Amino acid sequence: MERDRHGARQPERFNPERAASLNDRARFDYLPPKDLIPLLDIPSQGVLIDFGTGTGLYAVEIAMLRPDIRVIGVDEQKKMLDLFSENWSRHSLKNLTSCWSKDESYSRIKVTADRILALNVLHELGDEAMEEIKSLLKPSGRVLFVDWNSKIERPVGPPRDHVYSPEEGNTRVLNFGFSVLEKRIFPYHYALSCGVKN
Ligand SMILES: C[S@@+](CC[C@H](N)C(=O)[O-])C[C@H]1O[C@@H](n2cnc3c(N)ncnc32)[C@H](O)[C@@H]1O
């Protein structure tokens, strides 16, 4: 069944034909994984879900940098997860797995995440998906939303009118019961570290 994308700034699904661009390691120049790790602040032995993992470029890198945690790449498109597996098998990482959000096994990872990374995906998430993110989190869990900044003229990424400004991103997460604990600005991105309001 097609997920409800009502509320998403860019309601079109990510086109897997553009997947190769996700594997460009030049992305690390303007958004280094080592800068995301302190923002994520993942507890040792904790579980990180990379929500909308795509080809898993960042999931693989974080799993390599943090062998003490478990990383689960989640995506709604099986095609993306096939590409994810190719990247992952090349590195044979024991602490990295994937989960297709339309598979029945998905229910088993509900309420298991200490942290969720949602990278370059907030603008694609409809209202239903925003609630779904919360359902994956442990009560004390946190989500790091990192997305393209609509205020910045960029040589890469989606058109500016397909994404949010940092202020609009902030409003979007507040509207779904998140509290913003920390904010960061990167050259092309904004980041919001969020808890869930009780
Ligand atoms: C622009 S790509 C970003 C991929 C990855 N986070 C990265 O930065 O390399 C967005 C990905 O999110 C996935 N996605 C979008 N909405 C989703 C949802 N509701 N649940 C799971 N995955 C989703 C898409 O299928 C796509 O693979």
The ligand as an SDF file (V2000), in Angstrom:
LIG
                    3D

 27 29  0  0  0  0  0  0  0  0999 V2000
   17.2620   11.3960   -0.4840 C   0  0  0  0  0  0  0  0  0  0  0  0
   17.3830    9.7300   -0.0060 S   0  0  0  0  0  0  0  0  0  0  0  0
   18.5460    9.8610    1.3370 C   0  0  0  0  0  0  0  0  0  0  0  0
   19.2060    8.5540    1.6510 C   0  0  0  0  0  0  0  0  0  0  0  0
   20.2260    8.5910    2.8130 C   0  0  0  0  0  0  0  0  0  0  0  0
   19.6410    9.0560    4.0280 N   0  0  0  0  0  0  0  0  0  0  0  0
   21.4120    9.4250    2.4630 C   0  0  0  0  0  0  0  0  0  0  0  0
   21.4920   10.5760    2.8770 O   0  0  0  0  0  0  0  0  0  0  0  0
   22.2840    8.9180    1.7340 O   0  0  0  0  0  0  0  0  0  0  0  0
   15.8660    9.4590    0.8470 C   0  0  0  0  0  0  0  0  0  0  0  0
   15.6000    7.9950    1.1710 C   0  0  0  0  0  0  0  0  0  0  0  0
   14.5420    7.9410    2.1230 O   0  0  0  0  0  0  0  0  0  0  0  0
   13.6360    6.9110    1.7680 C   0  0  0  0  0  0  0  0  0  0  0  0
   12.3330    7.2460    2.3570 N   0  0  0  0  0  0  0  0  0  0  0  0
   11.5230    8.2940    2.0600 C   0  0  0  0  0  0  0  0  0  0  0  0
   10.4180    8.2700    2.8240 N   0  0  0  0  0  0  0  0  0  0  0  0
   10.5450    7.1810    3.6360 C   0  0  0  0  0  0  0  0  0  0  0  0
    9.7010    6.5980    4.6460 C   0  0  0  0  0  0  0  0  0  0  0  0
    8.5370    7.1250    4.9750 N   0  0  0  0  0  0  0  0  0  0  0  0
   10.1280    5.4720    5.2560 N   0  0  0  0  0  0  0  0  0  0  0  0
   11.3240    4.9180    4.9360 C   0  0  0  0  0  0  0  0  0  0  0  0
   12.1490    5.4030    3.9720 N   0  0  0  0  0  0  0  0  0  0  0  0
   11.7610    6.5250    3.3380 C   0  0  0  0  0  0  0  0  0  0  0  0
   13.6760    6.9020    0.2520 C   0  0  0  0  0  0  0  0  0  0  0  0
   13.2270    5.6640   -0.2760 O   0  0  0  0  0  0  0  0  0  0  0  0
   15.1500    7.1660   -0.0250 C   0  0  0  0  0  0  0  0  0  0  0  0
   15.8880    5.9690   -0.0890 O   0  0  0  0  0  0  0  0  0  0  0  0
  1  2  1  0
  2  3  1  0
  2 10  1  0
  3  4  1  0
  4  5  1  0
  5  6  1  0
  5  7  1  0
  7  8  2  0
  7  9  1  0
 10 11  1  0
 11 12  1  0
 11 26  1  0
 12 13  1  0
 13 14  1  0
 13 24  1  0
 14 15  1  0
 14 23  1  0
 15 16  2  0
 16 17  1  0
 17 18  1  0
 17 23  2  0
 18 19  1  0
 18 20  2  0
 20 21  1  0
 21 22  2  0
 22 23  1  0
 24 25  1  0
 24 26  1  0
 26 27  1  0
M  CHG  2   2   1   9  -1
M  END
$$$$
